[in-house]
Amino acid sequence: MPTTLTARNTDRLFTPAVMELVHLLHARFGEQRLQVLQQGEARRDALRTGSVGELAETAATRHGNWQVDPVPAELLERRVELIGGCSRKELIDGMNAGAKSYVADLWDMTPNERGAILRAHKNIERAAALHLAYVGNDGSRVRINPGSTTRLMVVPRPLHATDHCIGTPGEPLAATFVDLALVAVLSAERMRLRQGGVYLYLRDLGGHAEARLWKEIFSLLEDRLEFARGTFKATVMMDSLAVLLEADEVLHELRHHSAGLAMAPQAFAADHVALFSHPDKPVLPDREHIGLNAHFLRSASLRTISICHRRQAHAIGAPAFVLPPQPDGVLRADFLEMLADKEREAVDGHDGTLVALPGLVNPAMAEFNKSMPRSHQMYFQRPDTSTPEDLVMHPAGDLTTEGMQRCIRTVLHALVQYPGHQGLVVQGGRVHDRTSIRLATLLIWHWTRSKVCFITNTGLEVHEEVVKYLIRKEGKKLAERGIAQDKQSADRAVDRLLSAALSPAVPPDLLEEDAKPGTDA
């Protein structure tokens, strides 16, 4: 294990205390991190080969009569939480939007390159102190309302991501260690005093073995900071089949640090594509048909509620990404569908939900206010009748040329605009984050490699030449419409998407391929 770590082009964030903590996390947990990542891959391989089921060795935990530590009073009501990026404007508008929490996402909504990550952490540090401001379009100074009661939460980069801010001799450094060290040293004390704890969301958890590692990390941080046990609380995203099948076990490992579980349907659907796509299997429909009413996503939602409430933990609903109504007041169909989703979440028993735009906070709040009279619904125990087969049921629906074009357009727009748009793309009446772009990429790959893929209403066979044509056609429009800076960047985006679509194996995360050390913030 390396004995020294150095910050590239030293930035003010990397104080001796931060560097010491990064070094400690790397030395203490670096090997364990690699082990749990390998275990996660082994679990995915088992699921991919058809061994879909709960773990036999953890049956006692699933059937045991236990609960997580009581939710602190400061975190009890989570009715609507707003998730977004880490720019000044996003943090300020988010903290002023009236949501119960603002969730600053360092992964799905922030490029994993040095300049963006450093700016994000500086903004989080100032937001934790309520000392963040920006100049509006009219020249006025906009700042966080000093009376805001909105909690500040953080999504650290997941355990598998590597960092580009600090160098290690001979091996990559976990981005998680850097994010946790910066939050712990720069912001944790303010968060504890203002909102009662340091609250995180965790993405891409591989299972309960990784949850155990997080528990040990949180315990170390609390000991170092002289915080009470349980000051660090984490909400785990249900973004894969593996973590959902081990939801009880994850809550048990994190029982002193658990803030519940949250739905992540786009990531769950992307995981489904990556695990179960095969050239000879039936194809998935347009992504518009893979909504929260799809049987496998509905089953995942009800299962999450049941498990959380049995363990007295929060169950948080799925993020909404549709654009709010325009000033003309016209309500789009997808906005009305979002309202129906939020109403159903509240009626089903979720204790809160997520939205991705400030303009969605009040509409979502209204739906939860109608159906959730108390601050949460953990008193409501919903029976879980789902089976592992329910969680992997293929969604049904039509495949259209327009649906394929929308996915292609979304990925190409993201590739030519990343990282300048902070990892977010507005396309087709909604905001697309890293997970949305990943799902679109995997669907294109899935349709391309299938031997039984046809456009539903025309019978047109979808094969490599058809997909190549559609991608190149959409690529030509990028420069013509001014979306791409020049033809070269559009051509690069086309080439990269073609490579992903024609890949014999599951393609990589195209946005993570763009990650680089970058420049100072």
VEXLUM-563332 format. One record per residue (C-alpha): residue in one letter; residue number from 1; x, y, z. Coordinates in Angstrom, 1 decimal. Each point is the difference from the previous one (the first is absolute). Layout:
# VEXLUM-563332
 residu num     c1     c2     c3
      A NUM      X      Y      Z
...
***
This chain:
# VEXLUM-563332
 residu num     c1     c2     c3
      M   1    0.0    0.0    0.0
      P   2    1.4    3.4   -0.9
      T   3    1.2    2.1    2.8
      T   4   -0.4    3.5   -1.5
      L   5   -2.7    1.7   -2.0
      T   6    0.4    3.3   -1.8
      A   7   -2.6    2.5   -1.3
      R   8    0.5    0.9   -3.6
      N   9    0.8    3.7   -0.4
      T  10   -0.8    0.6    3.7
      D  11   -3.4    1.6    0.6
      R  12   -1.0    1.8    3.2
      L  13   -2.5   -2.8    0.8
      F  14    2.8   -2.5    0.6
      T  15    1.0    1.1    3.4
      P  16    2.3   -2.2    2.2
      A  17   -3.1   -1.2    1.8
      V  18   -1.7   -1.1   -3.2
      M  19    3.1   -1.7   -1.4
      E  20    0.5   -1.8    3.3
      L  21   -3.5   -1.3   -0.1
      V  22    0.1   -1.1   -3.6
      H  23    3.2   -1.8    0.7
      L  24   -1.5   -1.7    3.1
      L  25   -3.1   -1.1   -2.0
      H  26    2.1   -1.3   -2.9
      A  27    2.4   -1.9    2.4
      R  28   -2.8   -1.4    2.2
      F  29   -2.6   -0.9   -2.7
      G  30    1.8   -0.1   -3.3
      E  31    0.4   -3.8   -0.1
      Q  32   -3.5   -0.7    1.4
      R  33   -1.5    2.3   -2.7
      L  34    1.6   -2.1   -2.7
      Q  35   -1.3   -3.2    1.7
      V  36   -3.6    1.2    0.3
      L  37    0.1    1.2   -3.6
      Q  38    1.1   -3.5   -1.1
      Q  39   -2.8   -1.5    2.1
      G  40   -2.5    2.3   -1.7
      E  41    1.2   -1.1   -3.4
      A  42   -0.3   -3.7    1.0
      R  43   -3.5    0.6    1.2
      R  44   -0.9    1.7   -3.3
      D  45    1.5   -2.9   -2.0
      A  46   -2.2   -2.4    2.0
      L  47   -3.1    2.0   -0.7
      R  48    0.9    0.3   -3.7
      T  49    0.1   -3.8   -0.2
      G  50   -3.4   -0.4    1.5
      S  51    0.6   -0.5    3.7
      V  52   -2.5    2.7    0.9
      G  53   -1.0   -0.3    3.6
      E  54    0.8    1.0    3.6
      L  55    3.2   -1.1    1.7
      A  56   -0.4   -3.2    2.0
      E  57    2.8    1.0    2.4
      T  58   -1.8    3.1    1.1
      A  59   -3.4   -1.5    0.6
      A  60    0.2    0.5    3.8
      T  61    0.5    3.8   -0.6
      R  62   -3.0    0.2   -2.3
      H  63   -2.3   -1.9    2.4
      G  64    1.3    1.6    3.2
      N  65   -1.9    2.4    2.1
      W  66    2.1    3.1    0.0
      Q  67   -0.2    3.7   -0.9
      V  68    2.4    2.7   -1.0
      D  69    0.8    2.7    2.5
      P  70   -2.8    2.5    0.5
      V  71   -0.2    2.8   -2.6
      P  72    1.2    3.3    1.6
      A  73   -2.7    2.6    0.4
      E  74    1.9    2.3   -2.4
      L  75   -0.3   -2.6   -2.8
      L  76   -3.5   -1.3    0.8
      E  77   -1.9    1.9   -2.8
      R  78    1.4   -0.4   -3.5
      R  79   -3.2    0.6   -2.0
      V  80    1.8    1.4   -3.1
      E  81    3.7    0.1   -0.5
      L  82    1.6    1.8   -3.0
      I  83    3.0   -1.7   -1.6
      G  84    2.3    2.0   -2.3
      G  85    3.4    1.1   -0.9
      C  86    2.7    1.9    1.9
      S  87    0.4    3.3   -1.8
      R  88   -0.7    3.2    1.9
      K  89   -3.3    0.6   -1.7
      E  90   -1.2   -3.6    0.5
      L  91    0.9    0.0    3.7
      I  92   -1.5    3.4    0.7
      D  93   -3.2   -0.6   -2.0
      G  94   -0.2   -3.4    1.6
      M  95    0.4    1.2    3.6
      N  96   -2.6    2.7   -0.7
      A  97   -2.6   -2.2   -1.8
      G  98   -2.0   -1.0    3.1
      A  99    1.0   -3.7   -0.1
      K 100    0.7   -1.8    3.2
      S 101    3.6   -0.8   -1.2
      Y 102    2.2    0.9   -2.9
      V 103    2.1   -2.9   -1.1
      A 104    3.3    1.1   -1.6
      D 105    1.0   -2.7   -2.5
      L 106    3.7   -0.4   -0.6
      W 107   -0.5   -2.9   -2.4
      D 108   -3.1   -0.1   -2.2
      M 109   -0.2    3.8   -0.3
      T 110    3.7    1.0    0.2
      P 111    2.7   -0.9   -2.5
      N 112    2.7   -2.2    1.5
      E 113    2.8    2.3   -1.0
      R 114    2.3    2.0    2.2
      G 115   -1.2    3.6   -0.6
      A 116   -3.7   -1.0    0.4
      I 117    0.6   -2.0    3.2
      L 118    2.1    2.8    1.6
      R 119   -2.6    2.6   -0.8
      A 120   -2.8   -2.2    1.3
      H 121    1.8   -0.6    3.4
      K 122    0.7    3.7    0.4
      N 123   -3.7    0.8   -0.7
      I 124   -1.1   -2.8    2.5
      E 125    2.3    1.5    2.6
      R 126   -1.6    3.4   -0.4
      A 127   -3.5   -1.3   -0.2
      A 128    0.4   -1.9    3.3
      A 129    0.9    3.4    1.5
      L 130   -2.9    1.7   -1.9
      H 131    2.6    2.4   -1.5
      L 132   -0.5   -0.7   -3.7
      A 133   -1.2    2.6   -2.6
      Y 134   -0.1    0.6   -3.7
      V 135   -0.9    3.0   -2.3
      G 136   -3.3   -0.5   -1.8
      N 137   -0.7    0.9   -3.6
      D 138   -1.4    3.4    1.1
      G 139    3.1    0.8    1.9
      S 140   -1.4   -0.7    3.4
      R 141    1.8   -2.0    2.7
      V 142   -1.8   -3.3    0.8
      R 143    1.0   -1.8    3.1
      I 144   -1.2   -2.8    2.3
      N 145   -2.8    1.2    2.2
      P 146    1.6    0.2    3.4
      G 147   -3.2   -1.3    1.5
      S 148   -0.2   -3.0   -2.2
      T 149   -0.9   -3.2    1.8
      T 150    0.9   -2.2   -2.9
      R 151    2.6   -2.7    0.9
      L 152    3.1   -0.4   -2.1
      M 153    0.8   -3.6   -1.0
      V 154    2.8   -1.3   -2.2
      V 155    0.4   -2.8   -2.5
      P 156    3.7   -1.0    0.0
      R 157    1.4   -1.7   -3.0
      P 158   -0.6   -3.8    0.2
      L 159    2.6   -2.4    1.2
      H 160    1.0   -1.2   -3.5
      A 161    0.8    3.5   -1.2
      T 162    3.6    1.2   -0.1
      D 163    1.2    3.5    0.9
      H 164    1.8    2.5   -2.2
      C 165    0.8    2.6    2.7
      I 166    2.6   -1.9    2.1
      G 167    2.8   -2.1   -1.4
      T 168    1.1   -3.4    1.3
      P 169    3.3   -1.6   -1.0
      G 170   -0.9   -3.1   -2.0
      E 171   -3.7   -0.4    0.6
      P 172   -3.3    2.0   -0.3
      L 173   -1.6    1.5    3.0
      A 174   -3.6   -0.5    0.9
      A 175   -2.0    3.2   -0.7
      T 176   -2.2   -0.8    3.0
      F 177    2.9    0.4    2.4
      V 178    0.7    3.5   -1.4
      D 179   -3.6    1.1    0.2
      L 180   -0.5   -1.3    3.5
      A 181    3.2    1.6    1.3
      L 182   -0.9    3.4   -1.5
      V 183   -3.6   -0.1    1.4
      A 184    1.2   -1.2    3.4
      V 185    2.7    2.6    0.5
      L 186   -1.6    3.0   -1.7
      S 187   -3.8   -0.4    0.6
      A 188   -0.9   -2.8    2.4
      E 189    0.0    2.1    3.2
      R 190   -2.2    2.7   -1.5
      M 191   -2.4   -2.7   -1.3
      R 192   -0.1   -1.6    3.4
      L 193   -0.8    3.2    1.8
      R 194   -2.6    1.3   -2.6
      Q 195   -1.9   -3.2   -0.9
      G 196    0.9   -2.6    2.6
      G 197    2.3   -2.1   -2.1
      V 198    2.0   -0.6   -3.2
      Y 199   -2.4   -1.5   -2.5
      L 200    1.0   -1.8   -3.2
      Y 201   -1.5   -2.0   -2.9
      L 202    2.0   -3.0   -1.2
      R 203   -0.1   -1.1   -3.6
      D 204    1.2   -3.3   -1.7
      L 205    0.1   -2.1    3.2
      G 206    1.0   -3.5   -0.9
      G 207   -1.7   -1.7    3.0
      H 208    0.3   -0.4    3.7
      A 209    3.7   -0.6    0.0
      E 210    0.5    3.5   -1.4
      A 211   -2.5    1.3    2.6
      R 212    2.2   -1.5    2.7
      L 213    2.9    1.9   -1.4
      W 214   -2.0    3.2    0.0
      K 215   -0.9   -0.6    3.7
      E 216    3.7   -0.4    0.9
      I 217    0.8    3.2   -1.9
      F 218   -2.7    2.0    1.7
      S 219    1.1   -1.3    3.4
      L 220    3.6    1.1   -0.7
      L 221   -1.1    3.4   -1.1
      E 222   -2.2    0.4    3.1
      D 223    2.9   -1.0    2.3
      R 224    2.4    2.4   -1.7
      L 225   -2.5    2.9    0.2
      E 226   -1.1   -1.0    3.5
      F 227   -3.6   -0.2   -1.1
      A 228   -2.6   -2.3    1.6
      R 229   -0.6   -3.3   -1.7
      G 230   -2.6    0.4   -2.7
      T 231    0.8    3.6   -0.9
      F 232    0.8   -1.2   -3.5
      K 233   -3.3   -1.3   -1.6
      A 234   -0.3   -1.5   -3.5
      T 235   -3.0   -0.6   -2.3
      V 236    0.9   -2.8   -2.3
      M 237   -1.3    0.2   -3.6
      M 238   -1.7   -3.2   -1.2
      D 239    1.7    0.3   -3.4
      S 240    0.8   -3.7   -0.7
      L 241   -1.6   -3.4    0.4
      A 242    2.9   -1.1    2.2
      V 243   -0.6    2.7    2.6
      L 244   -3.8   -0.4    0.0
      L 245    0.3   -3.7    0.6
      E 246    2.2    0.8    3.0
      A 247   -2.0    3.0    1.3
      D 248   -0.5   -1.6    3.4
      E 249    3.6   -0.8    0.3
      V 250    1.1    3.5   -1.1
      L 251   -2.2    1.6    2.6
      H 252    1.3   -2.4    2.7
      E 253    3.6    0.9   -0.8
      L 254   -0.8    3.7    0.1
      R 255   -2.5   -0.2    2.9
      H 256    1.9    2.7    2.0
      H 257    0.5    2.1   -3.1
      S 258   -3.1   -0.7   -2.1
      A 259   -2.3    2.8   -1.3
      G 260   -1.9   -2.5   -2.1
      L 261   -0.3   -1.1   -3.6
      A 262   -0.9    1.9   -3.1
      M 263   -1.3   -1.0   -3.4
      A 264    2.2    0.5   -3.1
      P 265   -2.1   -1.4   -2.9
      Q 266    2.1    1.1   -2.9
      A 267    3.1   -1.6    1.6
      F 268   -1.9   -3.1    0.8
      A 269   -1.3   -0.3   -3.6
      A 270    3.6    0.6   -1.3
      D 271    1.2   -2.8    2.3
      H 272   -2.8   -2.2   -1.4
      V 273    1.2    0.6   -3.5
      A 274    3.7   -0.6    0.9
      L 275   -0.8   -3.3    1.8
      F 276   -2.6   -1.6   -2.2
      S 277    0.5    1.1   -3.6
      H 278    0.6   -2.8   -2.4
      P 279   -0.2    0.0   -3.8
      D 280   -2.7   -2.7    0.0
      K 281   -2.2    1.4    2.8
      P 282   -3.0    2.3   -0.6
      V 283    0.9    3.7   -0.3
      L 284   -0.9    2.8    2.4
      P 285   -2.4    2.7   -1.3
      D 286    0.5    3.7   -0.2
      R 287    1.3    1.4    3.3
      E 288   -3.3    1.9    0.4
      H 289   -1.6   -3.4    0.6
      I 290    2.5   -0.7    2.8
      G 291   -1.8    2.2    2.5
      L 292   -0.8   -0.4    3.7
      N 293   -3.1   -2.1   -1.0
      A 294    2.2   -2.6   -1.6
      H 295   -0.4   -3.2    2.0
      F 296    3.6   -0.4    1.0
      L 297    0.3    3.6    1.1
      R 298   -3.3    0.0    1.9
      S 299    1.0   -3.2    1.7
      A 300    3.3    1.5    1.0
      S 301   -1.8    3.1    1.4
      L 302   -2.4   -2.0    2.1
      R 303    2.7   -2.3    1.2
      T 304    2.1    2.9    1.1
      I 305   -2.9    1.5    2.0
      S 306   -0.7   -3.3    1.7
      I 307    3.6   -0.6    1.1
      C 308    0.6    3.6    1.1
      H 309   -3.1    0.2    2.2
      R 310    0.7   -3.4    1.5
      R 311    3.4    1.3    1.1
      Q 312   -1.4    3.5    0.9
      A 313    2.0    1.8   -2.8
      H 314   -1.0    2.5   -2.6
      A 315   -1.1   -1.1   -3.4
      I 316    0.5    2.8   -2.5
      G 317   -1.7    0.1   -3.4
      A 318    1.5    0.3   -3.5
      P 319    1.6    3.2   -1.3
      A 320   -2.1    2.0   -2.5
      F 321    1.8    1.6   -2.9
      V 322   -2.7    1.5   -2.2
      L 323    0.0    3.7   -0.7
      P 324   -2.5    2.1    2.0
      P 325   -2.8    1.8   -1.9
      Q 326    1.0    3.0   -2.1
      P 327   -1.3    3.5    0.8
      D 328   -2.9   -0.5   -2.5
      G 329   -1.4   -2.5    2.4
      V 330   -0.3   -2.9   -2.4
      L 331    0.3   -3.3    1.8
      R 332    2.0   -2.6   -1.9
      A 333   -1.1   -3.7    0.2
      D 334    3.2   -1.0    1.6
      F 335   -0.4    2.6    2.8
      L 336   -3.5   -1.4    0.7
      E 337    1.5   -3.5    0.1
      M 338    2.5    1.2    2.5
      L 339   -2.7    1.4    2.2
      A 340   -1.8   -3.4   -0.2
      D 341    3.3   -1.7    1.0
      K 342    0.4    2.2    3.0
      E 343   -3.5   -0.6    1.1
      R 344    0.4   -3.8   -0.3
      E 345    3.3    0.1    1.9
      A 346   -1.7    1.8    2.9
      V 347   -3.0   -2.3    0.0
      D 348    2.2   -3.1   -0.2
      G 349    1.9    1.1    3.1
      H 350    3.1    1.8   -0.9
      D 351    1.3    2.4    2.6
      G 352    1.2    2.6   -2.5
      T 353    1.1    0.3   -3.6
      L 354    2.7    1.6   -2.2
      V 355   -0.3    2.6   -2.7
      A 356    2.8    1.3   -2.2
      L 357   -1.2    3.6   -0.7
      P 358   -1.0    2.8    2.3
      G 359   -3.3    0.5   -1.9
      L 360   -1.1   -3.5    0.9
      V 361    0.3    0.4    3.8
      N 362   -3.4    1.6    0.6
      P 363   -2.0   -2.3   -2.3
      A 364    1.6   -3.1    1.6
      M 365   -0.5    1.5    3.5
      A 366   -3.7    0.5   -0.8
      E 367   -0.4   -3.6   -1.0
      F 368    1.6   -1.2    3.2
      N 369   -1.9    2.5    2.2
      K 370   -3.2   -1.5   -1.3
      S 371    0.8   -3.6    0.8
      M 372    2.6    0.2    2.9
      P 373   -1.5    1.9    2.9
      R 374    2.9   -0.9    2.4
      S 375    3.7    0.7   -0.4
      H 376    0.6   -3.5   -1.3
      Q 377   -1.8   -3.4   -0.5
      M 378    2.3   -2.4    1.9
      Y 379   -3.0   -1.0    2.1
      F 380   -1.6   -1.5   -3.2
      Q 381    1.2   -3.6   -0.6
      R 382   -0.6   -1.1   -3.5
      P 383    0.2   -3.8   -0.6
      D 384    2.7   -0.9   -2.6
      T 385   -1.4   -2.6   -2.5
      S 386    2.7    0.5   -2.6
      T 387    2.2   -2.8   -1.2
      P 388    3.5    0.2   -1.6
      E 389   -1.8   -0.8   -3.3
      D 390   -2.1    3.1    0.4
      L 391    3.1    2.1    0.2
      V 392    1.4   -1.2   -3.3
      M 393   -3.2   -0.1   -2.1
      H 394    0.6    1.4   -3.4
      P 395   -2.0    3.2   -0.6
      A 396   -2.5   -0.1   -2.9
      G 397   -0.8    2.6   -2.6
      D 398    0.7    1.2   -3.5
      L 399    3.4    0.8   -1.6
      T 400   -0.2    3.0   -2.3
      T 401    2.5    1.7   -2.3
      E 402   -0.7    3.2    1.9
      G 403    0.8   -1.6    3.3
      M 404    3.3   -1.2   -1.4
      Q 405    0.8    3.5   -1.3
      R 406   -0.8    1.6    3.3
      C 407    2.5   -2.3    1.8
      I 408    2.7    0.7   -2.7
      R 409   -0.6    3.7    0.2
      T 410    0.3    0.0    3.8
      V 411    3.3   -1.8    0.0
      L 412    1.5    2.1   -2.9
      H 413   -1.1    3.3    1.7
      A 414    1.6   -1.1    3.2
      L 415    3.3   -1.0   -1.6
      V 416    0.5    3.3   -1.9
      Q 417   -1.1    2.1    3.0
      Y 418    1.8   -1.8    2.8
      P 419    1.5    1.1    2.3
      G 420   -1.0    3.6   -0.6
      H 421   -3.6   -0.5    1.0
      Q 422    0.9   -1.6    3.4
      G 423   -1.0   -3.4   -1.2
      L 424   -3.6    1.0   -0.7
      V 425   -1.8    0.2   -3.4
      V 426   -3.5    1.3   -0.7
      Q 427   -1.5   -2.0   -2.8
      G 428   -3.5   -1.1   -0.8
      G 429   -1.8    1.9    2.8
      R 430    2.1   -1.3    2.8
      V 431    3.4    0.2    1.6
      H 432    2.5   -2.9   -0.5
      D 433    2.7   -0.8    2.5
      R 434    2.8   -2.5   -0.2
      T 435   -2.4   -2.9    0.8
      S 436   -2.5    1.0   -2.7
      I 437    2.8    0.3   -2.6
      R 438    1.2   -3.4    1.1
      L 439   -3.4   -1.6   -0.4
      A 440   -0.4    1.5   -3.5
      T 441    3.5   -1.3   -1.0
      L 442   -0.8   -3.5    1.3
      L 443   -3.4   -0.1   -1.8
      I 444    1.6    1.0   -3.3
      W 445    2.6   -2.8    0.6
      H 446   -2.8   -2.4    0.9
      W 447   -2.0    0.7   -3.1
      T 448    3.0   -0.2   -2.3
      R 449    1.3   -3.4    1.1
      S 450   -3.4   -1.7    0.1
      K 451   -0.8   -2.5   -2.7
      V 452   -3.8    0.4    0.5
      C 453   -0.4    3.8    0.1
      F 454   -2.7    1.5   -2.1
      I 455   -1.8    3.4   -0.1
      T 456   -3.4   -0.9    1.3
      N 457   -2.4    1.8   -2.4
      T 458    2.0   -0.5   -3.2
      G 459    1.8   -3.3    0.5
      L 460    3.4    1.6   -1.0
      E 461    2.8   -2.1    1.1
      V 462    2.5    1.8    2.3
      H 463    3.6   -1.0   -0.8
      E 464    3.4    1.5    0.0
      E 465   -0.4    1.9   -3.2
      V 466   -3.3    1.6    1.1
      V 467    1.5    1.1    3.3
      K 468    3.1    1.4   -1.8
      Y 469   -2.2    2.0   -2.3
      L 470   -2.1    1.4    2.8
      I 471    3.1    1.0    2.1
      R 472    1.7    1.7   -3.0
      K 473   -3.2    1.8   -1.0
      E 474   -0.4    1.4    3.5
      G 475    3.7    0.8    0.1
      K 476   -0.3    2.2   -3.1
      K 477   -2.7    2.1    1.7
      L 478    2.3    0.8    3.0
      A 479    2.2    2.5   -1.8
      E 480   -2.8    1.3   -2.3
      R 481   -2.1    1.0    3.1
      G 482    2.9    1.4    1.9
      I 483   -0.1   -2.6    2.7
      A 484    3.6   -1.2   -0.7
      Q 485    2.7    2.7   -0.2
      D 486    1.3   -1.4   -3.2
      K 487   -0.3   -3.0   -2.4
      Q 488    3.0   -1.7    1.6
      S 489   -1.6   -0.2    3.4
      A 490   -3.2   -1.3   -1.6
      D 491    2.0   -2.6   -1.9
      R 492    1.8   -1.1    3.2
      A 493   -3.4   -0.4    1.8
      V 494   -1.3   -2.1   -2.9
      D 495    3.0   -2.2    0.0
      R 496   -0.2   -0.6    3.7
      L 497   -3.7   -0.9    0.0
      L 498    0.6   -2.3   -3.0
      S 499    2.7   -1.7    1.9
      A 500   -2.3   -0.5    3.0
      A 501   -2.9   -1.2   -2.1
      L 502    2.1   -2.5   -1.9
      S 503    1.9   -1.2    3.1
      P 504   -0.1   -3.8    0.5
      A 505   -0.1    0.5    3.8
      V 506   -1.8    2.4    2.2
      P 507    1.4    3.5   -1.0
      P 508    1.7    2.2    2.6
      D 509   -1.4    3.2    1.5
      L 510    0.7    2.4   -2.9
      L 511    0.0    3.0    2.4
      E 512    2.6   -1.6    2.3
      E 513    2.2   -0.6   -3.0
      D 514    0.1    3.8   -0.3
      A 515    1.3    0.4    3.6
      K 516    3.5    1.6    0.2
      P 517    2.2    1.9    2.4
      G 518   -1.1    3.3   -1.5
      T 519    1.1    3.4    1.4
      D 520   -0.3    1.8    3.3
      A 521   -3.3    1.4    1.1
***
